[in-house]
Amino acid sequence: MQISKEDVQVSVTGGPKLNDGKWHTLVVSNRGKFVILEVDGLPGLVVGMHSKQTKEVISGQLRLALGGILTSKDKLIVEFEPQMDGCVREGHWLNLSMPWEADADELWLCHQNIQPGSFFAGEGITIFNTSVFQTIKDVGFRVEFWGDFTQMEGTILSIMSSQGELLAVVDANNNTNEISFTIGKQQHVLTNAMKQLRITFLENVVKVVQFFDDVSGATFSYDPLSAPEYLTELREGRLAIGGLLGGIKDMVGSNFLRGCLEKIKIQQKDLDLDSAIKDMSASSHSCPV
């Protein structure tokens, strides 16, 4: 939140995180010298400002914007892209309840009933450079997915080396109820009845573990002679969630995923799709129910 008066500007950050795939009620109000942000009925931020300068009577037209700001972002103390990425179900503006003017082409799809997760609509891909992830030789490179794999169709994961070689591909087939894991010329077919899939790339071997109801159900490893030095190949490559990578430098993809990944972790840390090159059709923090 940033507030200003005359030549004084105050910026504060805090409150609960809202990107948890749930609906929240936000209320912004001013009470005397304070501006208050409430989240779900509880105080989120309380910002006060006092000036000894003569109080001026504000007159003229008041404008309110939803989803962006009405001034240059250069005037923000904390620089960020001001366009909002999120859903608004309803609102009351200055004690009035009425729709706002907007270009329909600029709006994204919103779902009334949602749950936490990352939703892929089968229309696009999300890409990361693997150089942003730290790889440790003894620990390896770990990718984990949670969700109802029986409701997924398309490519969940694809990894490409800096030379444009596909290192690994994970596909979901709703018709055959199978998950196929391909590395090099080898392919292993899994049942899609699992709740979690863990893939660990070590220097000369890849280990895959399926979990059924939080219990390890199946583990297999790839022949270390078939595609050696996985970690070396991974360091300067690309990793895609939700589609099959096409070229090494473009956003071209295919076999786009349709379904909800309830949780994604890389190197045992939650993955935020907003930090990737992401197609607009993918929702980072919520899935329709």
Secondary structure by P-SEA (a helix, b strand, c coil): cccccccbbbbbbbcccccccbbbbbbbbbcccbbbbbccccccbbbbbbbcccbbbbbcbbbbbcccccccccccccccccccccccccccccccbbbbbbcccccccccccccbbbbbccccccccccccbbbbccccbbbbbbccccccccccbbbbcccccccbbbbbbccccbbbbbcccbbbbbbccccbbbbbbcccbbbbbbbccccccbbbbcccccccccccccccbbbbccccccccccccccccccccccbbbcccccccccccccccccccccccc
